[in-house]
Amino acid sequence: MIRPKTEEEIALMREPCRIVKECLAFVGERIGAGMTTKEVDELVYRFIKAEGAEPSCLGYCGYPASACVSVNEVVVHGIPDGRVLEEGDIVSVDLCAYKNGFHGDGARTFRIGKVSEENDRLVRVTEECFFRGIDGLRAGTPLYDISYKVQEHAERNGFSVIRSYTGHGIGREMHEDPAVPNFGRKGTGPRLEAGTVICVEPMIAAGGWRVKVKGDGWTAYTTDGKCAAHYENTLVVREDGVEILTL
């Protein structure tokens, strides 16, 4: 069931969302070739703890790290380890912070040095998909209007939308109703009420949309080995638009 948040609850969510926003910026300033994905995760852990918050991902359903660090063909849920980042990689960092009884969630895909023209465009279009998806979003908008707009922009640019994973509601739990898919039919789905807090997160692939999961039970990668990118923010649906809490 979709439960809109009160203004008091939204006020409490601002702090974990601020931490997510600033942590992503902090990582973006430091990530680079020669780092391991584990070192990226350590940056996230130290930053979130220094802000008096908890990394929501750590221990979630047994997940062993504070962030998902997904390189190239890994779409989401890459477990940080000794993999060394190289010039030309693209790396999504997805993290969530818990404070004041609420979660905030966000993701960015970073370019490591000079990347290929296709990967540069993939990262750019994925971010554009987020903003296209929420264009015109306000109280009363059918949920799958977001999905339709993300899919339309991705496919018009020659990319595909990952279908196995979705955005989600967020609040006292990291994942709440509704699921927010990145593909769908315009004009369908529940009409969103003011105060609804959701994470919109396009996951876009350069090749096909099919994925497999490694034996670790988490790491999802494209079956064709093509790169994927990920961009996410936590936002509030308002009567006259949206308020993005992680920007």
C-alpha positions as a Markdown table, in Angstrom:
| # | Residue | x | y | z |
|---|---|---|---|---|
| 1 | Met | 0.0 | 0.0 | 0.0 |
| 2 | Ile | 1.3 | 3.5 | -0.9 |
| 3 | Arg | 1.3 | 5.7 | 2.1 |
| 4 | Pro | 2.1 | 9.4 | 1.6 |
| 5 | Lys | 4.3 | 11.0 | 4.3 |
| 6 | Thr | 3.3 | 13.8 | 6.6 |
| 7 | Glu | 5.3 | 17.1 | 6.5 |
| 8 | Glu | 6.8 | 16.1 | 9.8 |
| 9 | Glu | 8.1 | 12.8 | 8.3 |
| 10 | Ile | 9.4 | 14.6 | 5.3 |
| 11 | Ala | 11.3 | 17.0 | 7.5 |
| 12 | Leu | 13.0 | 14.0 | 9.2 |
| 13 | Met | 13.9 | 12.5 | 5.8 |
| 14 | Arg | 15.8 | 15.6 | 4.8 |
| 15 | Glu | 18.8 | 14.8 | 6.9 |
| 16 | Pro | 19.5 | 11.2 | 5.6 |
| 17 | Cys | 18.8 | 12.5 | 2.1 |
| 18 | Arg | 21.3 | 15.4 | 2.6 |
| 19 | Ile | 23.9 | 12.9 | 3.7 |
| 20 | Val | 23.3 | 10.8 | 0.6 |
| 21 | Lys | 23.6 | 13.8 | -1.6 |
| 22 | Glu | 26.9 | 15.0 | 0.0 |
| 23 | Cys | 28.3 | 11.5 | 0.2 |
| 24 | Leu | 27.8 | 11.0 | -3.6 |
| 25 | Ala | 29.5 | 14.3 | -4.2 |
| 26 | Phe | 32.4 | 13.3 | -1.8 |
| 27 | Val | 32.9 | 10.0 | -3.7 |
| 28 | Gly | 32.7 | 11.7 | -7.1 |
| 29 | Glu | 35.5 | 14.0 | -6.1 |
| 30 | Arg | 37.8 | 11.2 | -5.1 |
| 31 | Ile | 37.0 | 8.1 | -7.2 |
| 32 | Gly | 39.6 | 7.4 | -9.9 |
| 33 | Ala | 41.8 | 4.9 | -11.7 |
| 34 | Gly | 43.9 | 2.7 | -9.3 |
| 35 | Met | 41.3 | 2.6 | -6.5 |
| 36 | Thr | 39.6 | -0.7 | -5.7 |
| 37 | Thr | 35.9 | -0.9 | -5.4 |
| 38 | Lys | 36.4 | -1.8 | -1.7 |
| 39 | Glu | 38.2 | 1.5 | -1.2 |
| 40 | Val | 35.2 | 3.3 | -2.7 |
| 41 | Asp | 33.0 | 1.5 | -0.2 |
| 42 | Glu | 35.3 | 2.5 | 2.7 |
| 43 | Leu | 34.9 | 6.2 | 1.6 |
| 44 | Val | 31.1 | 5.7 | 1.8 |
| 45 | Tyr | 31.2 | 4.0 | 5.2 |
| 46 | Arg | 33.4 | 6.6 | 6.8 |
| 47 | Phe | 31.4 | 9.6 | 5.4 |
| 48 | Ile | 28.0 | 8.2 | 6.5 |
| 49 | Lys | 29.3 | 7.3 | 10.0 |
| 50 | Ala | 30.9 | 10.7 | 10.4 |
| 51 | Glu | 27.5 | 12.3 | 9.8 |
| 52 | Gly | 26.0 | 10.3 | 12.7 |
| 53 | Ala | 24.0 | 8.1 | 10.3 |
| 54 | Glu | 24.1 | 4.4 | 9.5 |
| 55 | Pro | 24.8 | 2.9 | 6.0 |
| 56 | Ser | 21.4 | 1.3 | 5.3 |
| 57 | Cys | 22.9 | -1.2 | 2.8 |
| 58 | Leu | 25.3 | -2.8 | 5.3 |
| 59 | Gly | 23.7 | -6.0 | 6.5 |
| 60 | Tyr | 20.5 | -5.5 | 4.5 |
| 61 | Cys | 19.3 | -9.0 | 3.7 |
| 62 | Gly | 22.9 | -10.1 | 4.3 |
| 63 | Tyr | 24.5 | -7.5 | 1.9 |
| 64 | Pro | 28.1 | -7.2 | 3.1 |
| 65 | Ala | 29.0 | -3.6 | 2.2 |
| 66 | Ser | 27.9 | 0.0 | 2.7 |
| 67 | Ala | 27.4 | 0.8 | -1.0 |
| 68 | Cys | 26.8 | -1.1 | -4.2 |
| 69 | Val | 29.7 | -0.4 | -6.6 |
| 70 | Ser | 28.9 | -1.6 | -10.1 |
| 71 | Val | 31.5 | -1.5 | -12.8 |
| 72 | Asn | 30.8 | -1.5 | -16.6 |
| 73 | Glu | 28.6 | -4.5 | -17.4 |
| 74 | Val | 27.4 | -4.8 | -13.7 |
| 75 | Val | 24.0 | -3.1 | -13.6 |
| 76 | Val | 23.4 | -3.0 | -9.8 |
| 77 | His | 24.4 | -4.5 | -6.5 |
| 78 | Gly | 28.1 | -4.9 | -7.3 |
| 79 | Ile | 29.8 | -6.1 | -4.1 |
| 80 | Pro | 32.9 | -4.0 | -3.4 |
| 81 | Asp | 36.1 | -6.1 | -3.5 |
| 82 | Gly | 39.7 | -5.9 | -4.7 |
| 83 | Arg | 38.7 | -5.0 | -8.3 |
| 84 | Val | 40.9 | -2.1 | -9.4 |
| 85 | Leu | 39.2 | 0.7 | -11.4 |
| 86 | Glu | 40.8 | 1.5 | -14.7 |
| 87 | Glu | 40.8 | 4.4 | -17.1 |
| 88 | Gly | 37.7 | 4.2 | -19.3 |
| 89 | Asp | 35.5 | 2.4 | -16.7 |
| 90 | Ile | 32.1 | 3.6 | -15.8 |
| 91 | Val | 31.1 | 2.9 | -12.2 |
| 92 | Ser | 27.8 | 3.3 | -10.5 |
| 93 | Val | 27.8 | 4.0 | -6.7 |
| 94 | Asp | 24.4 | 3.4 | -5.1 |
| 95 | Leu | 24.1 | 4.2 | -1.4 |
| 96 | Cys | 21.5 | 4.7 | 1.3 |
| 97 | Ala | 21.8 | 6.4 | 4.7 |
| 98 | Tyr | 19.6 | 5.9 | 7.8 |
| 99 | Lys | 19.0 | 8.7 | 10.3 |
| 100 | Asn | 16.1 | 10.1 | 12.3 |
| 101 | Gly | 14.2 | 6.8 | 11.8 |
| 102 | Phe | 14.2 | 7.3 | 8.0 |
| 103 | His | 16.3 | 6.3 | 4.9 |
| 104 | Gly | 17.6 | 8.4 | 2.0 |
| 105 | Asp | 18.7 | 6.8 | -1.2 |
| 106 | Gly | 20.7 | 7.8 | -4.3 |
| 107 | Ala | 23.0 | 6.7 | -7.1 |
| 108 | Arg | 25.4 | 8.2 | -9.6 |
| 109 | Thr | 27.5 | 6.7 | -12.4 |
| 110 | Phe | 31.0 | 8.1 | -12.5 |
| 111 | Arg | 33.3 | 8.1 | -15.5 |
| 112 | Ile | 36.9 | 7.0 | -14.7 |
| 113 | Gly | 39.1 | 9.2 | -16.8 |
| 114 | Lys | 38.4 | 9.4 | -20.5 |
| 115 | Val | 35.7 | 6.9 | -21.4 |
| 116 | Ser | 34.4 | 5.8 | -24.9 |
| 117 | Glu | 32.0 | 8.0 | -26.7 |
| 118 | Glu | 29.3 | 5.4 | -26.3 |
| 119 | Asn | 29.8 | 5.1 | -22.5 |
| 120 | Asp | 29.9 | 8.8 | -22.2 |
| 121 | Arg | 26.6 | 9.1 | -24.0 |
| 122 | Leu | 25.2 | 6.2 | -21.9 |
| 123 | Val | 25.9 | 7.9 | -18.6 |
| 124 | Arg | 24.5 | 11.2 | -19.9 |
| 125 | Val | 21.3 | 9.7 | -21.3 |
| 126 | Thr | 20.7 | 7.7 | -18.1 |
| 127 | Glu | 20.8 | 10.9 | -16.1 |
| 128 | Glu | 18.5 | 12.6 | -18.7 |
| 129 | Cys | 16.1 | 9.7 | -18.3 |
| 130 | Phe | 15.6 | 10.6 | -14.6 |
| 131 | Phe | 14.7 | 14.2 | -15.4 |
| 132 | Arg | 12.5 | 13.2 | -18.4 |
| 133 | Gly | 10.8 | 10.7 | -16.2 |
| 134 | Ile | 9.8 | 13.2 | -13.6 |
| 135 | Asp | 9.0 | 16.0 | -16.0 |
| 136 | Gly | 5.4 | 17.1 | -15.3 |
| 137 | Leu | 5.2 | 14.8 | -12.2 |
| 138 | Arg | 2.8 | 16.2 | -9.6 |
| 139 | Ala | 0.0 | 15.0 | -7.4 |
| 140 | Gly | -2.5 | 13.1 | -9.5 |
| 141 | Thr | 0.0 | 11.8 | -12.1 |
| 142 | Pro | -0.3 | 8.1 | -13.0 |
| 143 | Leu | 2.7 | 6.3 | -11.7 |
| 144 | Tyr | 3.6 | 4.7 | -15.0 |
| 145 | Asp | 3.9 | 8.0 | -16.7 |
| 146 | Ile | 7.3 | 8.1 | -15.1 |
| 147 | Ser | 8.1 | 4.7 | -16.5 |
| 148 | Tyr | 6.9 | 5.5 | -20.0 |
| 149 | Lys | 9.0 | 8.7 | -20.2 |
| 150 | Val | 12.2 | 6.9 | -19.0 |
| 151 | Gln | 11.7 | 4.1 | -21.5 |
| 152 | Glu | 10.9 | 6.5 | -24.4 |
| 153 | His | 14.0 | 8.6 | -23.9 |
| 154 | Ala | 16.3 | 5.6 | -23.4 |
| 155 | Glu | 15.0 | 3.7 | -26.5 |
| 156 | Arg | 14.9 | 6.8 | -28.6 |
| 157 | Asn | 18.7 | 7.1 | -27.9 |
| 158 | Gly | 19.3 | 3.5 | -28.9 |
| 159 | Phe | 19.6 | 2.1 | -25.4 |
| 160 | Ser | 17.5 | -0.4 | -23.5 |
| 161 | Val | 15.8 | -0.3 | -20.1 |
| 162 | Ile | 16.7 | -2.9 | -17.5 |
| 163 | Arg | 13.4 | -4.6 | -16.5 |
| 164 | Ser | 14.4 | -6.8 | -13.6 |
| 165 | Tyr | 14.9 | -4.0 | -11.2 |
| 166 | Thr | 12.8 | -0.9 | -10.3 |
| 167 | Gly | 12.7 | 2.2 | -8.3 |
| 168 | His | 10.6 | 2.2 | -5.1 |
| 169 | Gly | 9.0 | 4.0 | -2.3 |
| 170 | Ile | 11.1 | 4.9 | 0.7 |
| 171 | Gly | 10.7 | 6.0 | 4.3 |
| 172 | Arg | 11.0 | 4.1 | 7.5 |
| 173 | Glu | 11.9 | 1.2 | 5.3 |
| 174 | Met | 14.5 | 1.3 | 2.6 |
| 175 | His | 12.1 | -0.3 | 0.1 |
| 176 | Glu | 8.4 | 0.5 | 0.4 |
| 177 | Asp | 5.4 | 0.6 | -2.1 |
| 178 | Pro | 5.2 | 1.5 | -4.9 |
| 179 | Ala | 7.6 | -0.2 | -7.2 |
| 180 | Val | 8.6 | 2.3 | -9.9 |
| 181 | Pro | 9.6 | 0.5 | -13.1 |
| 182 | Asn | 11.5 | 2.1 | -15.9 |
| 183 | Phe | 9.2 | 0.9 | -18.6 |
| 184 | Gly | 5.4 | 1.1 | -18.8 |
| 185 | Arg | 2.3 | 2.5 | -20.5 |
| 186 | Lys | 1.4 | 6.1 | -20.3 |
| 187 | Gly | -1.7 | 6.9 | -18.3 |
| 188 | Thr | -1.7 | 3.8 | -16.3 |
| 189 | Gly | -0.9 | 2.9 | -12.7 |
| 190 | Pro | -2.1 | 4.4 | -9.4 |
| 191 | Arg | -2.3 | 8.2 | -9.3 |
| 192 | Leu | 0.3 | 9.5 | -6.9 |
| 193 | Glu | -0.8 | 11.6 | -4.0 |
| 194 | Ala | 0.9 | 14.6 | -2.6 |
| 195 | Gly | 3.5 | 13.6 | 0.0 |
| 196 | Thr | 4.4 | 10.3 | -1.7 |
| 197 | Val | 8.1 | 9.8 | -1.4 |
| 198 | Ile | 9.7 | 7.6 | -4.1 |
| 199 | Cys | 13.1 | 6.8 | -5.6 |
| 200 | Val | 13.2 | 7.1 | -9.3 |
| 201 | Glu | 16.2 | 5.2 | -10.7 |
| 202 | Pro | 16.8 | 4.6 | -14.4 |
| 203 | Met | 19.0 | 1.6 | -15.1 |
| 204 | Ile | 19.9 | 1.8 | -18.7 |
| 205 | Ala | 22.0 | -0.6 | -20.9 |
| 206 | Ala | 24.0 | 0.0 | -24.0 |
| 207 | Gly | 22.9 | -3.4 | -25.3 |
| 208 | Gly | 20.0 | -5.7 | -24.4 |
| 209 | Trp | 18.0 | -5.4 | -21.2 |
| 210 | Arg | 18.4 | -9.0 | -19.9 |
| 211 | Val | 20.5 | -9.6 | -16.8 |
| 212 | Lys | 21.9 | -12.5 | -14.8 |
| 213 | Val | 22.9 | -12.6 | -11.2 |
| 214 | Lys | 26.3 | -14.1 | -10.0 |
| 215 | Gly | 26.6 | -16.8 | -7.5 |
| 216 | Asp | 26.9 | -14.3 | -4.7 |
| 217 | Gly | 23.2 | -13.7 | -5.1 |
| 218 | Trp | 23.6 | -9.9 | -5.6 |
| 219 | Thr | 25.8 | -8.9 | -8.5 |
| 220 | Ala | 23.5 | -8.3 | -11.5 |
| 221 | Tyr | 25.2 | -8.0 | -14.9 |
| 222 | Thr | 24.1 | -7.7 | -18.5 |
| 223 | Thr | 24.0 | -11.1 | -20.3 |
| 224 | Asp | 25.6 | -9.6 | -23.4 |
| 225 | Gly | 28.5 | -8.0 | -21.5 |
| 226 | Lys | 27.5 | -4.4 | -22.6 |
| 227 | Cys | 27.8 | -1.6 | -20.1 |
| 228 | Ala | 25.0 | -0.2 | -18.0 |
| 229 | Ala | 24.5 | 3.0 | -16.1 |
| 230 | His | 22.4 | 4.0 | -13.1 |
| 231 | Tyr | 21.1 | 7.3 | -11.7 |
| 232 | Glu | 18.8 | 7.7 | -8.7 |
| 233 | Asn | 17.3 | 10.4 | -6.5 |
| 234 | Thr | 14.8 | 10.4 | -3.6 |
| 235 | Leu | 11.9 | 12.8 | -4.2 |
| 236 | Val | 8.6 | 14.0 | -2.8 |
| 237 | Val | 5.5 | 14.4 | -5.0 |
| 238 | Arg | 4.0 | 17.8 | -4.4 |
| 239 | Glu | 0.7 | 19.3 | -5.5 |
| 240 | Asp | 2.5 | 21.4 | -8.1 |
| 241 | Gly | 5.6 | 19.4 | -8.9 |
| 242 | Val | 8.3 | 17.5 | -7.1 |
| 243 | Glu | 10.9 | 18.2 | -4.5 |
| 244 | Ile | 14.1 | 16.3 | -5.0 |
| 245 | Leu | 15.6 | 15.6 | -1.5 |
| 246 | Thr | 19.0 | 14.2 | -2.7 |
| 247 | Leu | 19.9 | 17.1 | -5.0 |
